[in-house]
Amino acid sequence: MKILNFLVIITFLFSFNLSIANDKNLNIKITKNLRCLICQGQSVYDSDTEFANSLKLVVANKITEGMSEKEIYQFLKTKYGDWILYDPVLNQKTYILWLLPLLLFLIGGAIIFKNLKIKKN
């Protein structure tokens, strides 16, 4: 009986530590994908501004409340707009953001191809 109680306690402690580790990893993942609105080009994870520190606490609280990663992103997008995310979603407002690199690549390739063809002739 003592062994069974010991195993139950060990299992509980292990799962509790695993849960804390998962929460911490999720917190790091989310804060690395959030843009610090005060700093230029830094993530919330890398920034030490007051805004970033408060946002880290908000994310930690939302994780503790049981919100999923998607729900936290949606909450922050509602509050701060799409700019808060480093990886914006594909929607009507961001089509140009996603398609412009492809268009520039194709146009550049066509120009290079045309110049090579002219040099051969």
C-alpha positions in Angstrom: 0.0 0.0 0.0 2.8 2.4 0.8 4.5 1.7 -2.5 1.2 2.4 -4.3 0.8 5.7 -2.4 4.4 6.6 -3.2 3.9 5.8 -6.9 0.7 7.9 -7.0 2.6 10.9 -5.4 5.5 10.5 -7.8 3.2 10.4 -10.8 1.3 13.5 -9.6 4.6 15.4 -9.1 5.9 14.4 -12.4 2.8 15.4 -14.3 2.6 18.7 -12.4 6.2 19.5 -13.4 5.5 18.4 -16.9 2.5 20.8 -17.0 4.6 23.7 -15.7 7.3 22.9 -18.3 4.6 22.9 -21.1 3.2 26.2 -19.9 6.6 27.7 -19.8 7.4 26.4 -23.4 4.1 27.8 -24.6 4.8 31.1 -23.0 8.2 31.3 -24.7 6.7 30.3 -28.0 4.0 32.9 -27.9 6.1 35.8 -26.7 8.7 35.1 -29.4 6.0 35.5 -32.0 4.8 38.8 -30.6 6.2 42.1 -31.8 7.2 44.6 -29.1 5.3 47.8 -30.1 7.9 50.0 -28.3 11.1 48.4 -29.6 12.1 48.4 -33.3 12.3 44.9 -34.6 12.4 43.0 -31.3 10.1 40.3 -30.0 8.3 40.6 -26.7 10.5 37.7 -25.5 13.7 39.6 -26.3 12.6 43.0 -25.1 12.9 44.4 -21.6 10.6 47.4 -22.0 7.7 47.9 -19.6 5.3 47.1 -22.4 7.0 43.8 -23.1 7.2 42.8 -19.4 3.5 43.6 -19.0 2.6 41.6 -22.1 4.7 38.6 -20.8 2.6 38.7 -17.6 -0.7 38.9 -19.6 0.4 35.9 -21.7 1.4 33.9 -18.6 -2.0 34.8 -16.9 -3.9 33.7 -20.0 -2.1 30.4 -20.1 -2.8 29.9 -16.4 -6.5 30.6 -17.1 -6.4 27.8 -19.6 -6.6 29.7 -22.8 -5.2 28.0 -25.9 -2.4 29.5 -28.0 -5.0 30.4 -30.7 -7.3 32.1 -28.2 -4.4 34.1 -26.8 -3.3 35.3 -30.2 -6.9 36.3 -31.0 -7.2 38.2 -27.7 -4.0 40.1 -28.5 -5.0 40.8 -32.1 -8.3 42.2 -30.9 -6.5 44.5 -28.5 -3.5 45.5 -30.5 -4.3 44.6 -34.1 -2.5 42.3 -36.6 0.7 44.2 -36.2 1.4 42.5 -32.8 2.1 39.2 -34.6 5.3 38.4 -36.4 3.6 35.8 -38.5 0.4 37.5 -39.8 -2.4 35.3 -41.1 -3.5 35.2 -44.7 -6.5 37.4 -45.2 -7.7 40.3 -47.4 -5.5 42.8 -45.7 -2.4 40.7 -46.0 -2.6 39.2 -49.5 -0.1 41.7 -50.8 2.3 41.0 -48.0 2.3 37.3 -48.9 2.2 37.7 -52.7 4.7 40.5 -53.2 7.8 38.5 -52.6 6.6 35.9 -55.1 5.8 38.6 -57.7 9.2 40.3 -57.2 10.9 36.9 -57.6 9.0 36.2 -60.8 9.6 39.6 -62.3 13.3 39.5 -61.4 13.7 36.1 -62.9 12.0 37.3 -66.1 14.3 40.3 -66.3 17.4 38.1 -65.8 16.1 35.5 -68.4 15.5 38.3 -70.9 18.9 39.8 -70.4 20.6 36.5 -70.8 18.6 35.8 -74.0 19.6 39.2 -75.4 23.3 38.6 -74.6 23.3 35.2 -76.4 21.9 36.9 -79.6 
